[in-house]
Amino acid sequence: MASYRRLDGISFTGECLSCDIISGKIPIYIERVAETANFVVEQDFANPIPGFMVIATKRHIQSIANFDPKELT
């Protein structure tokens, strides 16, 4: 179990930061720009950088080396 603290001081605990954000367990200020069966693309409103997008997998993995062939196409 890990603990996380947002910039606004609110704390959360969970198993995996990315998984908890994708599932909505940790609310963040983002806009989902695109979504596929395997990935989401989001823009962070708390740290707006023009053109900066976050691409995240919907499945828990430790590295891009763990992508299966379906995710690579």
N, C-alpha and C positions, 0 to 999 in steps of 0.2 A: 504494500500500500504506500502511495506517495502523497505528499501534500503540495498543493499549488497555491500561489497567491497572485491574484490579478493586480494590475497597476493601481486599481482603485482600493486595494487593501482587502478585498473579500477573498477568503480562503476556501479551498475545496480539497477533498481527498479522493483518490481513485487509483485504479490499476495502471492506466496508461493515459497520458495527457491527450494525445491525438484521438484515441478512441472515445474518451469522455467528451471532447469537443464535438466530434462528428455525431455522437449519439444525442447530444444536447444536455448531457448531465452537467456540463460546465457551460453556462451561458456566456457568450462573448458577443461583441458588437461587430457582426460581419454581415455581408450580403452574399448570398449564394448566387454566383454568376452563371454557373453551369453545373450539370450533374449527369453522370452516366451510370451504368450498372455497377461500375467498379470505382469511380472517382468522383470527387466534388472539387469545384474551383470556387474559391471565396476571396472576397476583398475585405481587408481589415479596416474598419472605420476608426478604431482607436489610434491607429498608426497609419494614416493615409499617405501612401507613397504613390504618386501617379504611375499607373501601369503595373504596379506590384500586385500579384495574385498568389494565393496559396493553393497548391494542388495537393490534395490528400486522398489516400486510399480509404475505402470503406471497410477494408479488412485489416486486422492487426497484423503488421509485418515489422520486422526489425531492420530491414534493409531492402533497397530496390533489387538486390540479388534474389530476394524471396518472391518476386513476381512470378506468377504462373504464365504459361504461354498465352492464354486468353487475355490477360491483362496487358501484355506487351503489344497487342495489335490494335 
